[in-house]
Amino acid sequence: MEAPPQKRQRTELQLARKRQADRVSQKAKREQAKRNMDHLETQLSKLQDTVELLSDQLQAMHAELRHRDKHCCHCRPPPPQSTASGVHPLGSPSGDPNNSGKSSSGTPNKEAGYEISPKKPSSKKRNRSSADSPLDLIKCLCGVEHQVQSECLEYSTFSILLKTHENLAEGKELPITTWLPRTPSLVSIFCPAASTNPVIRILGAFFRQVHPTKVSTLLACCLLMYRYLRWRLYPDKETFRDVPEWVHPTEVQKTVPHPVCVDFIPWPKLRDYIVLHKYTDPRHSVSLFIRSIRVRWPDNRDFYTMSAQGELLLDPEFEEAVYRYENWQISKDWTEMFPALKDYVNVEEDECDPQDAPNWP
């Protein structure tokens, strides 16, 4: 029978060293726990401040919306002029296909897409009848009911584009880089009520009512729509380059008046079809498009990263994927509803084995 192994016997010096190492380790753990607690308290304080800010802004927004609803029958945006019909929806960026945007120096710039000619004083003033109203000019195509008019994507984009283009036509330069960054922050996108970015506030109001199938798809739609609206609000070379080529207006979009929301459709051929057919199929709606869109991005990958300071940042690889045309697809349910239009879009692919999945950046 073998004797049991003897326990290791430490010398007094070894025991003293172990006790010292244990004390150092425990001290380091306590300090780390304290740092973690301090960090949590700081984050909690920031969250409380943010909640208070959002609450104040929400109350202010409710008061403003109640005021607008009370007086909405007296408030309407003046209709833009068109040489063809007298009314020119801003979804068609200009009545003249040869128009292009202004550069930052104020000179016409064909690369930007459109030219905004300075207004000339007119001797004739448009006679407005009491029957005129925003609804006569702007038809809601969202596909959902709104509590207030400002929740309508068509109305809100029409209004801000009209006001901004009037300022541009009068030669007023807008500091685009100071109030519309190239890419909005994630905090701004997911907390639009607290944002001072007017485009984010418009998109936030819409996406509160219409929800894509995934959060990553919502973010992708928001980024693409943001880039397009940013350029439309200030059409210069810089903002035009930031819009993916496949989102650039086609010749049909440049020459045929149409709703603004059609310009957000990511497939050029489908945009042309809807513009030429005057949006006559009542089944089409912005809500249906948003719910049917699929943006290819692995389900097991996040679309955000954390900086060393703990700041939430957009993953550059996700942003790169958003601006690739092949990653924008539409559901098979949509193509079954509109089989004649399936050649105008990228149709959703069947789920494949992870080993056969595309190589992501």
Order of alpha helices (4+ residues) and beta strands (2+ residues): alpha-beta-beta-alpha-alpha-alpha-alpha-alpha-alpha-alpha-alpha-alpha-alpha-beta-beta-beta-alpha-beta-alpha
